[in-house]
Amino acid sequence: MRLKTRMLRNLLTAALAFACILLCGKIAAARDVAIVTRKNGRVQVMKAADLARMMKTTHKWLDGESLTVVVTDPSSPEMRLVAEKLLSLTPDEFKKLIVVANKTKLTFLVTSSDDEALKTLRSNPLAIGLVNVYSINGNVDVLKIDGKLPLEPGYVLHSQ
């Protein structure tokens, strides 16, 4: 009987540890998001308020050119961060924004991965990409938002 009790306790402990690992993994998955453009793009620095307005309402660059926003899965932790901290939207409102904006013109291009988003930027000079900061490579420029780069204190798209 003691053996069964001990085995049951060990099994319960292992299940609880596994659940904690899964939960911590979900929390740790939300990382900083970088706003990127193709190499030698048109803009290097932008105000968060201007970027939010461009994405939410005008769908144009400040000079009037059409804007394409390249994103990954809108329900991902990174895009949830963009919705909440940059656009002041819930994740569901962000998804609706994408659908509504794309009804008249392809404004938001949803890709399957950060790598695909970065490849898309190379051929589109009017696009910005929203990617996990750890996906950045030498083929893109990272925009400073309100004078700050990702990982700098005070950066608007920092996950913590």
Secondary structure as GFF3:
##gff-version 3
##sequence-region A 1 160
A	DSSP	alpha_helix	2	29	.	.	.	ID=ss1
A	DSSP	beta_strand	33	38	.	.	.	ID=ss2
A	DSSP	beta_strand	45	46	.	.	.	ID=ss3
A	DSSP	alpha_helix	48	53	.	.	.	ID=ss4
A	DSSP	pi_helix	54	58	.	.	.	ID=ss5
A	DSSP	beta_strand	68	71	.	.	.	ID=ss6
A	DSSP	alpha_helix	77	81	.	.	.	ID=ss7
A	DSSP	pi_helix	82	86	.	.	.	ID=ss8
A	DSSP	alpha_helix	91	104	.	.	.	ID=ss9
A	DSSP	beta_strand	108	110	.	.	.	ID=ss10
A	DSSP	alpha_helix	114	122	.	.	.	ID=ss11
A	DSSP	beta_strand	127	132	.	.	.	ID=ss12
A	DSSP	three_ten_helix	133	135	.	.	.	ID=ss13
A	DSSP	beta_strand	140	142	.	.	.	ID=ss14
A	DSSP	beta_strand	144	145	.	.	.	ID=ss15
###
